[in-house]
Amino acid sequence: GKKSKKQLEEELARQAEEQRKQEEAARQKKAEEDLRREQEERVRRERGAKVRAEEGERLEAENQRVEQRKNERKANLEYEQGKIEAKREWQKFIECNSRPNVALESDLNTYLSTSRAEVLTGFDQAIAFSQYAERVVEDLMDLASTAREEGDEPRQEWCMEYMDEIRGMEIEKIDDATAHMLQHIETLKVTTKQEVQETWGSSHDSIKIGFWGHLQNKGFRAKVIAHDKIHVNLELPKSVATSAPGGSCCIGVRSVYTGYDSVPRSRKKTGAKLAVGGTMRVDLVLIPPVTKQVKQWTLRQIPPKEAPFTKLAYPNQDKHGDATSTLNLPCKVEYKIPADVIVQKEPKVSWWSENEEWSNADVFEIQWEEDSRRVSFFCQRLATYAITQDKWLDLPYKWWNLRPVSETQVAFSIQAARFEMQFMIDENGLSLRGPDLPELQHLIRSDAVDDEGTALPVIMSPARLLHKLRDCGINLMPDDNDIEHLPGYQLKSFETEARAFSDLSEIALAFDVTSSKHNKKLEADRALVRIRENFQCAEFDPLDPESETDYRSVMFYTDKCCFVDSMESVYPCNENVRENCETHASFFLCLKQEMKFDEAKQDVFERRTDVSHQNVRLFESVRQTMALMRLLSFT
C-alpha cells in the first residue's frame, strides 16, 4: 500500500546514511591509494637516487680509464702526424717552394707588404700575380681545413681573414693594371669605329679579363661585346652612356672572371647563399682623355694615387633613381661555367649588394645551356654576379652508414637531399667514390694509375675534400645557422656530438654504424645511432626492415652512453636502458662489458679497436668526417 510520511522519511534517512558510508569508504580508499602512491614514489626516488649515485660512482671510476685511453690515442696521433709533417716539409724544401709559410703570421704579413709594394703595369702580370696568390690561398685553405677538423674556430677564422685579404689584393692588382691600361689606351688597337677591345687569359684559366672601350665622347649606341677567347659576352643598352658625367665622356667596360668567389666580405656575415661556378665582375669605367702630342712632348693626365681610375655606377642613382626606372634598360651578361661545377636545371643568378649579401632582385630571363655550359641573364645593373644556391640545398641528410671493408678501410654512404654520396675512409684521409657525375671526376679519379692501368682514387684530408665538393656545388659542411631552415631539426649539444664521434670512430673497423630515424626527435643533449657487428666486413642494408633486430640502438649523452631498447619501427622512441645493461663513460667500455665474444672474435675486436699507431690515423679520419658533416644534428 501507500507509504506513510514516517516511512518515507525513514527510507530517505537510510539512503542518506548509505550514501555517507559509501563516501566515507571512497575517501578512505583514496587516502590509502594516495599513501600507497606516495610510498611508491618515495621508494622510486630513493631507488633512483641510489641508481644515480651508483652510476655517478661508476662513471667517475671509469673516467680515469677513459682519460688514459684518450691520452694514448692523442699521443699516437701526434706522433704519426709529426712524421707526415716532416715528410711534407722535406718535400717543400726539395721543390724549392718559395711561398710563405702560412702557419706563421710574420711570413704572411711580409708577403702582403712586399706584394702591395710591387708595381704591376699589365694584365698578364696581374693574372700571374693572382695565380701565385691563389696557391698561397690554397695553403691557407689546407691550414683552415686542419683547424676545422680540430674544432679550432679562432684559427679557422684567422685563416679566412687572410684569404679574404689576399683575394682582395688580387683585385687591387687587377685595378692597378686597369688604371695603367686606361692611361695608355692609345697603345691598344683602335678600330675604325673608335673602339678598342682586348682579352687577357685563356678560356680555361681561373682568372680571365676582357675590356671594351668607346673612344668617342658621343654617339654611343646599344653594343654587343663578344669576348670569344674567354667565353664572355655582354649586351649593353644605350642608357649605359648616361652614367658618364654629363653623358658625354668616353666609357669602357671591364669584365673580370674568377673561378672562385672573389668577393671580399666581413667574416661576421656568412650569408645564406653559396656562390658556385666563380664570380663574373662587370665594371663600367671612365676612360680619361687620350694623350696629346705637342711638338716633342706627350701630354698625359695623371690621376690621383688614391683614385687611379673612375668606376661608374649603372644605374646612376643620382640621375635615374632606383634600378627599376624605365630609363634603365637591362644589360645582358653571358659567361661559361667550369666543367667541374654542378649547376641546377634552373639556376639562380645573384649580384653582390652594398649590404654584403647576394641579391637576385632585378635579375631575369636566366638561361642555362647545359651542353655549352653557358649561363646568360638580364640585369638592370652592372655588378659582380654569380650563380647562387641556398647553403642548405643538400640538407638534411636522410640516412648514413659506416661499414668496414677491410682492416684498413671504412666505406661511408650518406643520402643527402639531392645525391647519395659514397666515400672511402682510410689512414690517408677521405676519397670520393660516387655519385659518378662528370662534374666530380677530378675528385674521384687521379691521373696516377696502378700496375693494371686503373686510375687511383683522389685522397685528401676530410675538410679539404669537403671544401672541394662545396666548390663543385655540393655543400656537406653545414653551419649552426643552417638548422633554422630545416623544420623539425635541432642542433645537438657540442659535448654529445664530440663524445659520439670520438667513440664511434674507434669501432668503425669492427661494426657497422648507421643513423636512426628517432634521433632528430630527441632532446638536444641526446643522440641515437645503431650498430651491427661486422668482423667479416660483409655488406648489409641498414634500411632493410627485416634486419632491424640485427642492430642495437646506442644512446649518447653529454657524459655517458648506453644501449637502449629503441626499435626503428616502434614509435615513440624507447629510451629505456636495455635490460642487463648499464651506462658507461665511453662506448668502448659499453662494448667491453655488455657484449661477449668468443676467443677468435675477441682477438679481432681488440685488434680493430686498439688506439695504436696502426689504427689511430684512420680513427681520426672517421671522426673528422662525422664532425665536419654534423651527422647527428642534420640527420
Secondary structure, DSSP 8 states (H G I E B T S, - for coil): ----HHHHHHHHHHHHHHHHHHHHHHHHHHHHHHHHHHHHHHHHHHHHHHHHHHHHHHHHHHHHHHHHHHHHHHHHHHHHHHHHHHHHHHHHHHTT--S--TT-HHHHHHHHHHHHH----SHHHHHHHHHHHHHHHHHHHHHHHHHHHTT-HHHHHHHHHHHHHHHHHHHHHHHHHHHHHHHTGGGS-B-TTSEEEEEES-TT-SEEEEEEEE-SSS----EEEEEGGGTEEEEE-GGGGGGSGGG-S-EEEEEEEESS------TT---SEEEEEEEEEEEEEE-----EEETTEEE-----TT-SSEEE-SS-HHHH-STT-TT---EEEEEE--TT----SS-EEEEE-TTSSEE-TTEEEEEEETTTTEEEEEESS--EEEEEEETTTT-S--EEEEEE-SSS-EEEEEE-SS-EEEEEEETTEEEEEE---GGGHHHHEEEEE-TTS-EEE-EE-HHHHHHHHHHHT------GGGGGGSTT-----HHHHHHHHHHHHTTTTTEEEEE-TTGGGS-TT-EEEEEEE-TT-----TT-GGGGGGSEEEEE-SS-EEEE---TTSSS---SB-TT---BSSHHHHHHHH----HHHHHHHHHHS--STTTHHHHHHHHHHHHHHTTTT--
